[in-house]
Amino acid sequence: MKIQDIVAILDAEVLTGEGYLNQEIEEFAASDMLSDVLALTKDNFLLLTGLTSQQVVRTAEIAGGIGVVFVRGKTPEPEAIGLARSHHIPLLMTSFLTFEASRAIVEAINKKETK
Amino acid sequence: MTILHSKEKLTLASELIYEIKVKDAMHRDVISFSPDATFREIQLSLKKNRISGVPILDGNKNILGIVSIDNVMTALDEDYVNDKVKNYMTKEVITIPQNYSLVSAIKKFEHYKFGRLPVAKNARSNEIIGILTMGDILNYLLVSIQAIAEKAEKKEADNDNVSTEMARQTTKKRMRFEVNKADFDNAGRVASIVRNYLQKLKIEKQILRKIAIVCYEVEMNISIHSLGGSITVETEPSEVIITAVDYGPGIPDIDEAMKPGFTTASEQIRALGFGAGMGLPNIKKCADYLELESSMETGTILKATIRLGG
């Protein structure tokens, strides 16, 4: 699944990084605990979070994340957007809650697999 | 004017409206008329400049009145459009001093329902030096928010230059960074520079990731828990050694600190998404070899070794 697909599934707004949506997502993570994100073992993950600080983007960059989705319509700090632009990390914003967003993604994956 | 209250998360905008002064956001090229101008002249000017009102000033730029599109329409209706405005214009004009904050301006807009406020030189003066509209305020806020993002981007570009410079100096295998206490805005800078640098040395992605995570965790630890310290990264042909030294106060019980979930972080840190008690366990997981020494007198020394390949 690509980040581009997530934009449609979550009815998400792309805050920055329109040019980098064609990347393949290898892992999904949903967390408000950045320490947990750092403990992930795979690269190329998409992070769903309710945090809005610039450290979210920093954590994704360090741990090898390829995109961040801000849930519940939360907008990140402007610094987070600047950081994401520097590292070519797309930032998405959805009005879905973390649970709803996760469920929608899982349903889309299952649907794809049964096809 | 409810635009600024319509969204739940606008704390930044609300901070900015207290900081920004009227003089920063207003436009200075004021289109004004003398009291001897006719409604017809003003009507043409409103149309040409796509504005909805003009101040009427005397020779010294002191305000005498204001003519809005409403006044012009009434003049057309009641057939005095070719008369001079001086007998008909609105004379009770509300102005705002240039050194007031945008909050006061927004309150005035809400209270009087005006489209524009003439800006006075100061609270005791009638001299007009600019005009402020809600559009001006919104524009300035957007530009200010954009500027914050650009500043962060610029800072990252500087970090990238640091790592490029390091990669260029092939003889220099040792990098040292200072980390300040509670400097969360810069937390991750060291990890980012090191990651960038090692990426340029073509180190394998999974190993790169481990090194970056160790750097980030020690960086967070120093800024959260200590009085400040430094991180040294040594790149050898077969391994990378990360040494973090801080100036105290030291870890009372290392065994307890190594337990996943054990934390002494404050609510503020937890709100940032850190302080889950995973830092040291995570460093241990990423490092091939870890030494940790702590004294309540001199502080903590952490040395993590990560092997390159094999």
HADDOCK unambig.tbl for C-alpha pairs under 7 A between the chains (distance, minus, plus):
assign (segid A and resid 32 and name CA) (segid B and resid 273 and name CA) 5.86 0.50 0.50
assign (segid A and resid 33 and name CA) (segid B and resid 273 and name CA) 4.53 0.50 0.50
assign (segid A and resid 33 and name CA) (segid B and resid 274 and name CA) 6.17 0.50 0.50
assign (segid A and resid 34 and name CA) (segid B and resid 273 and name CA) 4.97 0.50 0.50
assign (segid A and resid 34 and name CA) (segid B and resid 274 and name CA) 5.75 0.50 0.50
assign (segid A and resid 35 and name CA) (segid B and resid 274 and name CA) 5.77 0.50 0.50
assign (segid A and resid 35 and name CA) (segid B and resid 276 and name CA) 6.38 0.50 0.50
assign (segid A and resid 35 and name CA) (segid B and resid 278 and name CA) 5.95 0.50 0.50
assign (segid A and resid 35 and name CA) (segid B and resid 279 and name CA) 6.68 0.50 0.50
assign (segid A and resid 38 and name CA) (segid B and resid 213 and name CA) 6.59 0.50 0.50
assign (segid A and resid 39 and name CA) (segid B and resid 282 and name CA) 6.19 0.50 0.50
assign (segid A and resid 53 and name CA) (segid B and resid 272 and name CA) 6.79 0.50 0.50
assign (segid A and resid 58 and name CA) (segid B and resid 188 and name CA) 6.43 0.50 0.50
assign (segid A and resid 62 and name CA) (segid B and resid 191 and name CA) 6.93 0.50 0.50
assign (segid A and resid 62 and name CA) (segid B and resid 192 and name CA) 6.52 0.50 0.50
assign (segid A and resid 62 and name CA) (segid B and resid 209 and name CA) 6.81 0.50 0.50
assign (segid A and resid 62 and name CA) (segid B and resid 212 and name CA) 5.77 0.50 0.50
assign (segid A and resid 62 and name CA) (segid B and resid 213 and name CA) 6.29 0.50 0.50
assign (segid A and resid 63 and name CA) (segid B and resid 209 and name CA) 5.91 0.50 0.50
assign (segid A and resid 63 and name CA) (segid B and resid 213 and name CA) 6.43 0.50 0.50
assign (segid A and resid 64 and name CA) (segid B and resid 209 and name CA) 6.80 0.50 0.50
assign (segid A and resid 78 and name CA) (segid B and resid 145 and name CA) 6.32 0.50 0.50
assign (segid A and resid 78 and name CA) (segid B and resid 148 and name CA) 5.87 0.50 0.50
assign (segid A and resid 78 and name CA) (segid B and resid 149 and name CA) 4.65 0.50 0.50
assign (segid A and resid 79 and name CA) (segid B and resid 148 and name CA) 6.12 0.50 0.50
assign (segid A and resid 79 and name CA) (segid B and resid 149 and name CA) 4.65 0.50 0.50
assign (segid A and resid 79 and name CA) (segid B and resid 152 and name CA) 5.20 0.50 0.50
assign (segid A and resid 81 and name CA) (segid B and resid 149 and name CA) 5.80 0.50 0.50
assign (segid A and resid 82 and name CA) (segid B and resid 149 and name CA) 4.18 0.50 0.50
assign (segid A and resid 82 and name CA) (segid B and resid 150 and name CA) 5.57 0.50 0.50
assign (segid A and resid 82 and name CA) (segid B and resid 152 and name CA) 5.02 0.50 0.50
assign (segid A and resid 82 and name CA) (segid B and resid 153 and name CA) 4.40 0.50 0.50
assign (segid A and resid 83 and name CA) (segid B and resid 152 and name CA) 5.96 0.50 0.50
assign (segid A and resid 83 and name CA) (segid B and resid 153 and name CA) 5.41 0.50 0.50
assign (segid A and resid 83 and name CA) (segid B and resid 156 and name CA) 6.74 0.50 0.50
assign (segid A and resid 85 and name CA) (segid B and resid 153 and name CA) 6.79 0.50 0.50
assign (segid A and resid 86 and name CA) (segid B and resid 153 and name CA) 5.59 0.50 0.50
assign (segid A and resid 86 and name CA) (segid B and resid 156 and name CA) 6.39 0.50 0.50
